[in-house]
C-alpha cells in the first residue's frame, strides 16, 4: 500500500525529477540506458573483492550487515508514463545505496533519517509522509537524536546534495566512498548509528 500511495501521489515530483535527470549528462545516460539494481545485475563476487572503503564494498557490507537485498523493492505498477515509471523505479532501487552514502542502518531511526533526506531531495509525497509519521515510532531518546541532530543534518544534506538519481552507481563501485560523498556534497552524519536487527530501536 505504501508503494501504491507513492505511485499515485507523486506525479508532479516525478516530472521534476525526470527533468533534473534529463538536464544532467549522467542522469540523461541513466534515463536512456535504464539500468536496474537487482541481484541478477550485481556482480557480488567482484564487489566483495573490492578494497575496504570503496563504494561497492561498503554497499555490499551494508546489505550483509542489515540482512537486506535489492530484490525487495516492488516493481512500479501505477505510473502510466513509461519514463516516469522508470524514475520511480530508480528511486526505489537507489534507496539502499542512499543508506550507504549517508551511513544510516535500517533500524527505525536510520530509516527516518533517510526519509527526511529523500523528502528534501525528491519532494515525493510518500517521502514527506514517511518523514512526518516515522518519528511517531521512535522512543524518547531516539526522537531527541532525530530532532536535535540527525533530522536537521538529513534535511540540509538533502537540499544541498547533488540529485542522487543523477549518479550511475553501477559505474562507481570502485570509487572511494568518501570521495563519492564529497562529489555529491554529502556531509557525514553528526552521530554514528550501528546496524541492528531490531528495527524499532
N, C-alpha and C positions, 0 to 999 in steps of 0.2 A: 504493500500500500504506500509506503514511503517513496518507492520508485515511481509508482503511478502519479503520486502527487507532484513529484519533481518534474515529470514529463508534461503534465497537463497545466502547470502554472508557470513554466519557465520560458515561454516563447520570446518575450522581449529580451530577457537576459541572454538567451541563446543567440539571438540575432546580433547582439552586441559582441558576444564572444566570437561568433563566426567572423564578424567584420574585423575584429582585432587580429584574428588568425590570418585572414586574407591580406591584411596590411603589413604583415611581418614575414620576411623571407623564409624563416624556418617554419613558422606557423602555416604559411601557404603550402610548403612542401608536405607538411603533415596532412593538411586538408586534401591534397592531391593524391598522396600515396595511401592514406588511411590505414596506418599500421594499427595492430591490436596488441594489447599486452595480456597474454594468456600463457599458461604453462606450455601450450603447444608451440608458442612463438619464442619462448625464452630458452637460451642455452645455459641451463643451470650448472652444468659441469664447468663451462668456461667462466661463468660468473664466480663460481667457488674458487677458481684458480687465480682470480684477480687479487692484487695486493690489498691488505687491510687499508682502509681509508679511501679506497676507490668507490665511486658511486654504486657500481654494480655489486661489489662485495658487500657493501653496507646495506643495500636494499635486500639482498639475499639473507643477510643476518637478521634484518627486521622481520622478514617472512618467517624465518625459523624461530626466532625468539618469541614472537607473538602468535605463532601457530595459525597463520592466515595464508590464503592463497589468492592470486589474482583471478582465479576462475570463479570466485564467489560473487562477482559483480554481474547483476542481471542485465540481459540484453534490453535495449530500448525498443518499446513496442508502440508507444502512443504519441510519437512525434512523426507527423506525416512527411515533412520535408526531409529528403534523404541526407542532405548536407548537415542540417541542424540535428538530425538524429545521430550522426557521427560525432558532432561536437559534444552532445550529451554523453555518448558512449565513451569518448575520450576522457571527459571529465571524470566519469566513474572509474575508469581504468588507471588514471594517474593518482587516485586518492591515496593508495598505499605509498606511492612514490613521494607524495607530499609529507606523509608521516616520516619518511626517511630524511627528507630535506629539512624538516622542521625539528627533528629529533624527538618526536612525540610517539609514545607507545599507544596500544589500542585499549588501554583502560579508559574509564569514563572521562576522567579529566583530560587525558590526551586527545580523545575523540572530540570533546567540546572545543578544545583549543584549536584543533584543525578546522572544525566547523566555523569558528569565528574568523579564521584566516580565509577560508573558502567564501564566506559571506562577503567579506571585504573585497576579495579578488573577483568573484564571478557575478555577484548580485542575484544569484539564483534564489527564488523564494524559499525553496526547500532548505537551503543552507542558512538563510536568515532565520527560518523557523527552528531549525535544529540548534542554531546558536542561542536562540531565545529560550527554548524549552529545555535544552540539555542541562543547564545549571540547576534545574529543579531536582535532578537526580544526584547531585553532589552533597556530601556531608559538609558540615560547617567549615572544617579546616580546608577541605579541597575548594569549596566555594570562595573562601577568602583568598586562596592562592590564585584562583582564576580572576577574581575581580581586582586584585591589587597588583598582579604581575603578569601572569600568562595571558589574560584577556587583552589588556592594553597592548602587550607585545604582539599578539596574534593579529589584532586589528591594524596596528601601524604597519606591521610587516606585510600584511595582505594588500594594503593600499600602496606601499612603496615598491613592492617587488615587481619584477617583470611578469607579464602574463604567463602563468605556469602551463597553459595549453600551447604556448609557442616554443616549447622545448621538445626536440626529437630525442627523448630519453634513451631510446633503443640504440642511439649512436653515441651515447655519453657514458656507457657503463665503465669505461676505462678512466674517465676523468676523475680527478681527485674531488671528493665530496665537498671539502672546504672551498676549493676553487669554484665549483659549480654554485655553491651558496653565494659566494661573492659576486659571481657573474649575474645571478638573479636578484641580487640585493636583498638577500635573506639573512637577517641577523640571528645569531644563536639565541636560544631561549634563555630567559633570565634565571630559570631553575631547571635542574635536570630531573626527568622522570624516568623510572625504570620500568621495563616490561613486566607485566604480571598477568596471570591467568584470570585474576579477579577483575572483571570488567566493571564492577560497581565501586572500585576504590578510587 
